[in-house]
């Protein structure tokens, strides 16, 4: 069904692109067909007379049409070779004009308009009357698709506004909640029940987003609006237009990449909060914990935090006393803000993570990374291949190296072998994967932080040797989810997220140790919430009770597995 709808969508787009040619094209085709039939009829009489056969003019038209349509009854035939050649020419011409061009013209100029009208009626122009507390999304892309799925898991409805009726019909066939309407019209936001919505996401271009915000504000001043922006100048404009929050992806991505880089002593980074609980991650490389088991490390005894999982290249291992803390792993901990600060002191007590940071890629994200790191006192060097970016990079740092990272001389001058940390910020995932492999081989002890554009490449970038990976889409999605929840964005390692779920009936009264949540789904239990109180340190023998909510950390596939196994 999806493939058929896609084919119909392409057909309708083709029709719409050329619909202004319909009257002229049909007239030309009709004239051409009449001339061809007349020419073949005249030629038929000439050749028949040459063979000594006599037929009236109607018979000539009859023979021409039966031959062109491949019917060929055989009641009237030529005897000469010249007549046979002429018959084949008429036959081939008829196949082209009547069996190929004519059906194509009929589909494009008659059937396609009718089909478009039918598809339009399938897509609603307003949301259902019962829809309340929903999220309105103004542009459907890969991030919007993932956002819709996450909102659905959280029990929050959503709707996409699409002005193109053909694209809206395709989305409707794919089970995407869609309303067919124009973005720049007040009536659109009234029909989308904007005044009852939880949030509006303006995620189109900067100019269109400004128009969206201004128009939506005519309907309601109360509902929060989150707008995405590409240009820093657009941020102020969108705020003036009425956006409550502007997600400037390059700035946030640069900041989150920089936060993964230790400067001075290695520290724990708070990546999210839930009520009074802080979620933190910390590198094990260059700390006193490397090579120890979690039990021997005595992290909970010394700091009060609970290391609930250890992530290696995007894969979680449970935080058990026997879990080995390898230097290529990332620890995930939960505790109070004070306990997280104590963890930072405990990590950095013996081994320093000081040293030069090499940022590969001098575009907007790379410059944001360098700016954030230099504010923290780091020594930063940017390596960029394009010499035209030298001037814009010089506004951030004077330590700039122009050259190709595949050149051995550039590698030596960049100091890759001795750098404490490497940040890969190019907007090409293949390049970042190549650089991660190359840099890990040259410097096995460096902390490598990488940007990725497509979440599907997270496995590859981790296998290539990156310790951390953060994507543009993750920044957008988590920023919107945080606005919906009323919390701060939680940017865990790429591919990981925090989920909450009510204790399933099958697990009521079951001790956490015997629940099988970790063994059967791979989700790590972070905390348990009940009666408004969050327990960030649930003991293995703690029983799960009805009405409580369990907080997990894991991947989307693990969350789906939890729902399949226990619900």
Secondary structure, 3 states (H helix, E strand, C coil): CHHHHHHHHHHHHHHHHHHHHHHHHHHHHHHHHHHHHHHHHHHHHHHHHHHCCCCCHHHHHHHHHHHHCCCCCCCCCCCCHHHHHHHHHHHHHHHHHHHHHHHHHHHHHHHHHHHHHHHHHHCCCCCCCCCCCCEEECCCCHHHHHHHHHHHHCCCCEEEEECCHHHHHHHHHCCCCEEECCCCCHHHHHHCCHHHCCEEEECCCHHHHHHHHHHHHCCCCCCCEEEEECCHHHHHHHHHHCCCEEEEHHHHHHHHHHHCCCCCECCCEEEEEECCEEEEEEECCCCCCCCCEHHHHCHHHHHCCEEEEEEECCEEEECCCCCECCCCCEEEEEECHHHHHHHHHHHCCCCECCCCEEEECCCHHHHHHHHHHHHCCCCEEEEECCHHHHHHHHCCCCCEEECCCCCHHHHHHHCHHHCCEEEECCCCHHHHHHHHHHHHHHCCCCEEEEEECCHHHHHHHHHHCCCEEEEHHHHHHHHHHHHHHCCCCCCCCCCCEEEEEECCHHHCCCEHHHCCHHHHHCCEEEEEEECCEEECCCCCCCECCCCCEEEEEECHHHHHHHHHHHC
